[in-house]
């Protein structure tokens, strides 16, 4: 068995400025996963007389400006918001969490977006933001640099604390954006949006979770084996199996080249221990990463047994990225690996086709990608079961979008027959970039109407014949702003 993992890059920008005006203190409470009451001390605006959106944002206690960037049709701000390290004990230290605000208008709906990782500090809008022509608030996930306490207590990196970050931001901003809010995100961002709804179900009018995996039982991952045995065509699966095996048969030559490349670029292998160990991690991920971000139409590019080693090396690098086996590639993603090893879990895929070729059993365990000075508690096997149970029994106004050929669909979220206004859709032939626009016509129409209805926009079809036609996004397309719901990331990253 093998463990498939990956990660995403965070940027470092941190400047503090003076907050304008005053704010009134407010508090909100919600039950944590253990049933305890947790206090969130977010403060909203007090009706400052200024009508400028920047002044009103900076009138929120704990909010400071990093920068404002120009963008046609919007105002765009990169901000810091002061958060408790521990929402259960908010007086025991704080840290600055980066957010962005893409301001459209006070009276428009607001989309709360998170990738579940770092923060894009350039103007961008998600698919739901364009569909509702709304504002967008985006949050950097806690402990991804620079949104990390100076002295980090990693025990406070869990899904409830992160959901409480979102709740506190929402509480602070709803005085400005009083229309309906919906949460969204892709991959780990879709997971994050789902966890937020589980712990704070009344904050959002709806949730759109894209390509979000649901690892209920970390010890039972046979669904991935069934997926890889049937995805795509038999011919494509055979080509991938050949390339994977060649990657290990030519291991010596490739690892020598990999080690020299790392040395020439001052890259190291302290976490995994050597270039050979790092290579084993990456080479086991090539099939997973291929289906995650490519697909059947790229099968002709997969090297065969007659390919040169140079061609094989370049294909592996393009598919998984050799830099992500180095310390410099791994360390920015320590928060993800920590969560994978403590709550989220990680997929296991059979490697019987590589019998006799693997050298380091268990090398892909997340503990190996987290610095040893960071202690990791025992894996919490109840966390994902609680989420899954809530989604199936109690969720409402939730929309899950998956890609038919995306490996992460092997263990999807499901909703129960009695769930109110909750659906799971699958985009035919799509990979980890699946979105509403890629759904079949009837599904696209239904999903679009669900989202618009949640934010209070009347989308009743004019006639029965119009029911299968999806309403068009309310905002015109803008290639400079319209971002994919999931970014291309290192191999097998949720």
C-alpha positions as CSV (number, residue, x, y, z in Angstrom):
1,X,0.0,0.0,0.0
2,X,1.1,3.6,-0.5
3,X,0.1,6.9,0.8
4,X,-0.4,9.7,-1.8
5,X,0.0,13.3,-0.6
6,X,0.8,16.8,-1.8
7,X,0.6,20.5,-1.0
8,X,0.4,24.1,-2.2
9,X,2.5,27.3,-2.2
10,X,1.9,30.2,0.2
11,X,3.3,33.7,-0.3
12,X,4.9,36.0,2.2
13,X,3.6,39.6,2.5
14,X,3.1,41.3,5.9
15,X,2.7,45.1,6.4
16,X,0.6,46.7,9.1
17,X,-1.2,50.0,8.8
18,X,-3.4,52.2,11.0
19,X,-7.1,51.2,11.3
20,X,-9.4,54.1,10.7
21,X,-12.4,54.9,12.9
22,X,-13.8,52.9,15.9
23,X,-15.6,49.6,16.1
24,X,-18.1,48.1,18.5
25,X,-17.3,44.8,20.1
26,X,-19.5,41.8,19.2
27,X,-19.4,38.2,20.2
28,X,-20.7,35.0,18.7
29,X,-20.8,31.5,20.1
30,X,-21.0,28.1,18.6
31,X,-20.7,24.6,19.8
32,X,-17.3,23.0,19.1
33,X,-17.0,19.3,18.1
34,X,-16.7,18.3,21.7
35,X,-19.9,20.1,22.6
36,X,-18.2,23.0,24.5
37,X,-19.3,26.6,23.8
38,X,-16.6,28.5,22.0
39,X,-16.5,32.3,22.0
40,X,-15.6,34.3,19.0
41,X,-14.9,38.0,19.7
42,X,-15.1,39.4,16.2
43,X,-16.2,43.0,16.0
44,X,-18.3,44.6,13.3
45,X,-18.5,48.2,12.1
46,X,-20.5,50.8,14.1
47,X,-22.1,52.6,11.2
48,X,-19.2,55.0,10.6
49,X,-20.2,58.0,8.7
50,X,-17.6,57.4,6.0
51,X,-19.1,55.8,2.8
52,X,-15.7,54.7,1.4
53,X,-15.4,50.9,1.6
54,X,-11.8,51.1,2.7
55,X,-12.7,53.3,5.6
56,X,-15.5,50.9,6.7
57,X,-13.2,47.9,6.4
58,X,-10.5,49.5,8.5
59,X,-13.1,50.6,11.1
60,X,-13.3,46.9,12.1
61,X,-11.2,46.3,15.2
62,X,-8.2,44.1,14.3
63,X,-8.3,44.9,10.6
64,X,-5.3,46.5,9.0
65,X,-4.4,47.3,5.4
66,X,-1.6,45.6,3.6
67,X,-2.4,47.1,0.2
68,X,-5.1,48.1,-2.3
69,X,-4.7,47.0,-5.9
70,X,-6.5,48.5,-8.9
71,X,-9.1,46.3,-10.8
72,X,-11.8,47.4,-13.2
73,X,-15.3,47.3,-11.8
74,X,-14.2,46.4,-8.2
75,X,-12.2,47.6,-5.3
76,X,-9.6,45.1,-4.1
77,X,-7.9,45.0,-0.7
78,X,-5.3,42.7,0.9
79,X,-5.8,42.9,4.6
80,X,-4.7,41.5,7.9
81,X,-7.3,40.4,10.5
82,X,-6.3,39.7,14.1
83,X,-7.4,36.2,15.2
84,X,-7.1,34.3,18.4
85,X,-4.7,31.4,18.3
86,X,-7.3,29.4,20.3
87,X,-10.9,30.4,19.7
88,X,-11.8,28.6,22.9
89,X,-9.4,30.7,24.9
90,X,-9.2,33.9,22.9
91,X,-7.2,35.9,25.5
92,X,-4.2,33.5,25.1
93,X,-2.5,35.1,22.2
94,X,-3.4,36.2,18.6
95,X,-2.0,36.1,15.1
96,X,-2.5,38.1,11.9
97,X,-4.5,36.2,9.3
98,X,-4.5,37.5,5.7
99,X,-7.7,38.0,3.8
100,X,-8.7,39.7,0.6
101,X,-11.9,41.6,-0.2
102,X,-13.0,42.0,-3.8
103,X,-15.7,44.6,-3.4
104,X,-18.5,44.9,-6.0
105,X,-21.3,46.7,-4.1
106,X,-22.8,46.8,-0.6
107,X,-26.1,45.3,-1.8
108,X,-24.7,42.4,-3.8
109,X,-24.4,38.8,-2.4
110,X,-21.0,37.8,-1.0
111,X,-19.0,34.7,-1.7
112,X,-16.6,33.4,1.0
113,X,-13.8,31.6,-0.7
114,X,-10.9,29.7,0.6
115,X,-8.4,27.4,-1.1
116,X,-7.7,25.6,2.2
117,X,-4.0,26.7,1.7
118,X,-2.3,30.0,1.0
119,X,-3.8,33.2,-0.3
120,X,-3.8,34.6,-3.8
121,X,-3.1,38.3,-3.3
122,X,-4.1,39.3,-6.8
123,X,-7.6,40.1,-7.8
124,X,-9.5,36.9,-8.8
125,X,-13.1,35.7,-8.6
126,X,-14.4,32.2,-8.2
127,X,-17.1,30.6,-10.4
128,X,-19.9,31.4,-7.8
129,X,-18.7,35.0,-7.5
130,X,-19.2,35.5,-11.3
131,X,-22.5,33.6,-11.3
132,X,-24.0,35.9,-8.7
133,X,-22.1,39.0,-9.7
134,X,-21.1,39.4,-6.0
135,X,-18.4,40.5,-3.6
136,X,-15.7,37.9,-2.7
137,X,-14.0,37.5,0.7
138,X,-11.0,35.1,0.5
139,X,-9.2,33.7,3.6
140,X,-5.7,32.3,4.0
141,X,-5.9,29.0,6.0
142,X,-4.3,29.3,9.4
143,X,-0.7,28.3,9.8
144,X,0.1,28.8,6.1
145,X,2.8,31.5,6.1
146,X,2.5,34.3,6.9
147,X,-0.8,33.6,8.7
148,X,0.9,31.8,11.5
149,X,1.6,32.7,15.2
150,X,5.2,33.7,15.9
151,X,5.4,30.8,18.3
152,X,3.0,28.3,16.8
153,X,1.2,25.8,19.0
154,X,0.4,23.2,16.2
155,X,-2.2,21.6,18.4
156,X,-4.4,24.6,17.4
157,X,-4.3,23.6,13.8
158,X,-7.5,21.7,13.4
159,X,-10.7,21.9,11.3
160,X,-12.8,23.5,14.1
161,X,-10.3,26.3,14.8
162,X,-10.1,27.0,11.0
163,X,-13.9,27.0,10.8
164,X,-14.0,29.4,13.7
165,X,-11.5,31.7,11.8
166,X,-14.1,31.9,9.0
167,X,-17.0,32.5,11.4
168,X,-15.2,35.3,13.0
169,X,-14.4,37.0,9.7
170,X,-18.0,36.6,8.6
171,X,-19.2,38.1,11.9
172,X,-16.8,41.1,11.4
173,X,-17.9,41.8,7.8
174,X,-21.6,41.1,7.8
175,X,-22.3,44.6,9.0
176,X,-20.9,45.9,5.7
177,X,-22.1,43.0,3.5
178,X,-25.6,42.3,4.8
179,X,-27.0,40.5,1.8
180,X,-26.8,36.7,1.5
181,X,-23.5,34.9,1.8
182,X,-22.4,31.6,0.3
183,X,-19.2,29.7,1.0
184,X,-17.1,27.9,-1.6
185,X,-13.7,26.4,-2.4
186,X,-12.1,23.8,-4.5
187,X,-10.4,20.6,-3.4
188,X,-9.1,21.2,0.2
189,X,-11.0,24.5,-0.1
190,X,-14.2,22.5,-0.8
191,X,-13.4,20.4,2.3
192,X,-12.9,23.6,4.3
193,X,-16.2,25.1,3.1
194,X,-18.0,21.9,4.2
195,X,-16.3,21.8,7.6
196,X,-17.3,25.5,8.1
197,X,-20.9,24.7,7.4
198,X,-20.9,21.7,9.8
199,X,-19.7,23.8,12.8
200,X,-21.4,27.1,11.9
201,X,-24.4,25.9,9.8
202,X,-26.4,29.2,10.1
203,X,-23.7,31.6,8.8
204,X,-24.0,30.9,5.1
205,X,-27.1,30.7,2.9
206,X,-25.5,27.9,0.9
207,X,-22.2,26.1,0.0
208,X,-20.7,25.1,-3.3
209,X,-17.9,22.5,-2.6
210,X,-15.8,21.6,-5.7
211,X,-13.9,18.3,-6.0
212,X,-13.8,17.8,-2.3
213,X,-12.6,14.3,-1.1
214,X,-14.2,12.7,2.0
215,X,-11.8,10.3,3.7
216,X,-14.2,8.8,6.2
217,X,-12.1,5.8,7.2
218,X,-8.4,6.3,6.8
219,X,-7.7,2.5,7.0
220,X,-10.2,1.6,4.2
221,X,-9.2,3.0,0.8
222,X,-10.1,0.2,-1.6
223,X,-12.3,2.7,-3.5
224,X,-9.1,4.2,-5.0
225,X,-8.0,0.8,-6.3
226,X,-11.4,0.3,-7.9
227,X,-11.1,3.8,-9.4
228,X,-7.7,3.2,-11.0
229,X,-8.8,-0.1,-12.3
230,X,-11.6,1.5,-14.4
231,X,-10.7,5.1,-15.1
232,X,-10.2,6.0,-18.8
233,X,-9.5,3.4,-21.4
234,X,-7.7,0.2,-21.0
235,X,-5.0,1.4,-23.5
236,X,-4.3,4.5,-21.5
237,X,-4.1,2.6,-18.2
238,X,-1.6,0.2,-19.8
239,X,0.6,3.1,-21.1
240,X,0.6,4.6,-17.6
241,X,1.5,1.3,-16.0
242,X,4.4,0.9,-18.4
243,X,5.7,4.5,-17.8
244,X,5.4,3.9,-14.0
245,X,7.4,0.7,-14.1
246,X,10.0,2.2,-16.3
247,X,10.4,5.0,-13.8
248,X,11.5,2.5,-11.3
249,X,13.5,0.2,-13.6
250,X,15.6,3.3,-14.6
251,X,15.8,4.6,-11.1
252,X,19.6,4.7,-10.7
253,X,20.2,6.9,-13.7
254,X,17.2,9.2,-12.9
255,X,18.1,9.6,-9.3
256,X,21.7,10.5,-10.1
257,X,20.4,13.2,-12.4
258,X,17.9,14.4,-9.8
259,X,20.5,14.6,-7.0
260,X,22.8,16.6,-9.3
261,X,20.0,19.0,-10.2
262,X,19.2,19.5,-6.6
263,X,22.8,20.1,-5.7
264,X,23.3,22.6,-8.5
265,X,20.2,24.5,-7.2
266,X,21.1,24.4,-3.5
267,X,18.2,22.1,-2.7
268,X,18.3,19.6,0.1
269,X,16.6,16.3,1.2
270,X,16.6,16.4,5.0
271,X,12.9,15.6,5.4
272,X,12.8,12.6,3.2
273,X,16.4,11.7,3.9
274,X,17.9,11.4,0.4
275,X,17.2,12.0,-3.3
276,X,16.5,8.3,-3.7
277,X,13.8,8.4,-1.0
278,X,12.2,11.6,-2.4
279,X,12.2,10.1,-5.8
280,X,10.3,7.0,-4.6
281,X,7.6,9.3,-3.2
282,X,7.2,11.2,-6.5
283,X,7.4,8.3,-8.8
284,X,4.6,6.5,-7.0
285,X,2.4,9.6,-7.6
286,X,2.7,9.9,-11.4
287,X,-0.4,7.9,-12.2
288,X,-2.5,9.7,-9.6
289,X,-1.2,13.1,-10.7
290,X,-1.8,12.3,-14.4
291,X,-5.5,11.6,-13.9
292,X,-5.9,14.4,-11.4
293,X,-4.8,17.2,-13.8
294,X,-4.6,15.6,-17.2
295,X,-6.7,12.9,-18.8
296,X,-7.4,10.5,-21.7
297,X,-6.6,13.2,-24.3
298,X,-3.0,13.3,-23.0
299,X,-2.4,9.5,-23.1
300,X,-0.4,9.8,-26.3
301,X,2.2,11.9,-24.4
302,X,2.9,9.2,-21.9
303,X,6.4,7.6,-22.5
304,X,6.5,4.0,-23.6
305,X,9.1,1.4,-22.9
306,X,11.1,2.6,-26.0
307,X,11.3,6.2,-24.7
308,X,14.7,7.6,-23.8
309,X,15.6,8.2,-20.2
310,X,15.7,12.0,-20.9
311,X,12.1,11.8,-22.2
312,X,11.0,9.8,-19.2
313,X,12.7,12.2,-16.8
314,X,11.1,15.2,-18.4
315,X,7.6,13.5,-18.3
316,X,7.9,12.7,-14.6
317,X,9.1,16.2,-13.8
318,X,6.2,17.7,-15.8
319,X,3.7,15.4,-14.1
320,X,4.7,15.5,-10.4
321,X,7.4,18.2,-10.2
322,X,10.9,17.2,-8.9
323,X,11.2,20.3,-6.7
324,X,8.4,19.0,-4.5
325,X,10.5,16.2,-3.2
326,X,13.0,18.7,-1.7
327,X,12.9,20.4,1.7
328,X,12.4,23.7,0.0
329,X,9.4,22.3,-1.8
330,X,7.9,20.6,1.2
331,X,8.3,23.0,4.1
332,X,5.7,25.6,2.9
333,X,3.1,22.8,3.0
334,X,3.8,21.6,6.5
335,X,0.4,22.7,7.7
336,X,-1.3,20.4,5.1
337,X,0.8,17.4,6.0
338,X,0.2,18.0,9.7
339,X,-3.6,18.0,9.1
340,X,-3.4,15.0,6.8
341,X,-1.6,13.1,9.6
342,X,-3.9,14.2,12.4
343,X,-7.4,14.6,11.0
344,X,-7.9,14.7,7.3
345,X,-6.3,11.3,6.4
346,X,-4.7,10.4,3.1
347,X,-5.5,8.0,0.2
348,X,-3.9,4.6,-0.1
349,X,-3.4,2.9,-3.4
350,X,-2.3,-0.7,-4.0
351,X,1.2,-1.0,-5.5
352,X,1.4,-4.7,-6.3
353,X,2.5,-3.8,-9.8
354,X,5.7,-2.4,-8.3
355,X,6.5,-5.5,-6.2
356,X,10.3,-5.9,-5.9
357,X,10.9,-2.3,-7.0
358,X,10.1,-0.2,-3.9
359,X,12.6,0.3,-1.2
360,X,11.0,2.4,1.5
361,X,7.7,1.1,2.9
362,X,5.6,3.8,4.5
363,X,7.7,6.7,3.0
364,X,4.6,8.6,2.0
365,X,3.3,8.9,5.5
366,X,2.7,12.6,6.3
367,X,4.9,12.4,9.3
368,X,7.9,12.3,6.9
369,X,7.0,15.6,5.4
370,X,6.6,17.5,8.7
371,X,9.8,18.7,10.5
372,X,10.6,16.5,13.5
373,X,10.5,19.5,15.9
374,X,6.8,19.8,15.3
375,X,5.0,17.1,17.4
376,X,2.1,15.3,15.8
377,X,-0.6,13.9,18.1
378,X,-2.3,10.6,17.4
379,X,-4.6,10.5,14.3
380,X,-8.2,11.5,15.2
381,X,-10.3,8.9,13.5
382,X,-13.5,10.5,14.6
383,X,-13.1,13.9,12.9
384,X,-14.0,12.9,9.3
385,X,-16.7,10.5,10.5
386,X,-18.4,13.3,12.3
387,X,-18.3,15.5,9.2
388,X,-19.6,12.7,6.9
389,X,-22.4,11.9,9.3
390,X,-23.5,15.5,9.5
391,X,-23.4,15.9,5.7
392,X,-25.5,12.8,5.1
393,X,-28.0,13.4,7.9
394,X,-28.3,17.2,8.5
395,X,-26.8,19.3,5.6
396,X,-29.0,21.6,3.5
397,X,-28.3,24.2,0.8
398,X,-25.1,22.3,-0.2
399,X,-23.9,21.6,-3.7
400,X,-21.0,19.2,-4.4
401,X,-19.4,19.2,-7.8
402,X,-17.0,16.3,-8.8
403,X,-15.0,15.3,-11.9
404,X,-15.7,11.9,-13.3
405,X,-12.0,11.1,-14.0
406,X,-10.7,12.8,-10.8
407,X,-9.1,10.3,-8.4
408,X,-10.4,12.3,-5.5
409,X,-13.9,11.3,-6.5
410,X,-13.2,7.8,-5.3
411,X,-14.3,8.8,-1.9
412,X,-16.8,11.6,-2.3
413,X,-19.3,13.4,-0.1
414,X,-22.8,12.0,-0.3
415,X,-26.1,13.5,0.8
416,X,-29.1,11.6,2.2
417,X,-32.4,11.2,0.5
418,X,-34.0,13.4,3.2
419,X,-31.5,16.2,2.9
420,X,-33.1,19.5,2.0
421,X,-31.8,21.3,-1.0
422,X,-28.6,19.4,-1.2
423,X,-27.1,17.7,-4.3
424,X,-24.0,15.9,-5.6
425,X,-23.2,16.4,-9.3
426,X,-20.5,14.8,-11.4
427,X,-19.0,16.5,-14.5
428,X,-18.6,13.9,-17.3
429,X,-15.0,13.3,-18.4
430,X,-13.7,16.1,-16.1
431,X,-10.6,15.9,-13.9
432,X,-9.8,17.8,-10.7
433,X,-10.7,21.1,-12.4
434,X,-14.4,20.2,-12.6
435,X,-16.9,23.0,-12.2
436,X,-20.5,23.9,-12.7
437,X,-19.9,25.0,-16.3
438,X,-18.7,21.4,-17.2
439,X,-21.9,19.7,-15.9
440,X,-24.3,18.1,-18.3
441,X,-27.1,20.6,-19.4
442,X,-29.8,19.6,-17.0
443,X,-27.4,19.3,-14.0
444,X,-25.8,22.7,-14.9
445,X,-29.3,24.3,-15.0
446,X,-30.3,22.8,-11.7
447,X,-27.0,23.7,-9.9
448,X,-27.1,27.3,-11.2
449,X,-30.6,27.8,-10.1
450,X,-29.8,26.4,-6.7
451,X,-27.0,28.8,-6.2
452,X,-28.9,31.9,-7.4
453,X,-32.0,30.9,-5.3
454,X,-29.8,30.7,-2.2
455,X,-28.7,34.3,-2.6
456,X,-32.3,35.5,-3.3
457,X,-32.2,35.9,-7.1
458,X,-35.4,34.7,-8.8
459,X,-34.5,32.1,-11.5
460,X,-38.0,30.6,-12.2
461,X,-38.0,29.4,-15.8
462,X,-40.2,31.4,-18.1
463,X,-41.6,28.2,-19.5
464,X,-41.3,24.4,-19.0
465,X,-39.1,24.3,-22.1
466,X,-36.6,26.7,-20.5
467,X,-36.0,24.4,-17.5
468,X,-33.0,22.6,-19.0
469,X,-31.3,25.9,-20.0
470,X,-29.0,27.1,-17.3
471,X,-29.2,30.8,-16.4
472,X,-26.2,32.7,-17.6
473,X,-23.7,34.1,-15.0
474,X,-24.8,37.6,-14.0
475,X,-21.3,39.0,-14.4
476,X,-19.6,39.1,-17.9
477,X,-16.6,36.9,-18.3
478,X,-13.2,38.4,-17.6
479,X,-10.1,36.2,-18.3
480,X,-8.0,38.5,-16.1
481,X,-10.3,37.8,-13.1
482,X,-11.9,34.5,-13.6
483,X,-9.8,32.0,-11.7
484,X,-10.2,28.2,-11.8
485,X,-11.7,26.7,-8.7
486,X,-8.6,24.5,-8.1
487,X,-5.1,25.5,-8.9
488,X,-2.6,23.1,-10.3
489,X,-0.6,21.9,-7.4
490,X,2.0,19.2,-6.5
491,X,1.1,15.5,-7.0
492,X,-2.1,14.1,-5.5
493,X,-2.8,17.3,-3.4
494,X,-6.5,17.7,-2.4
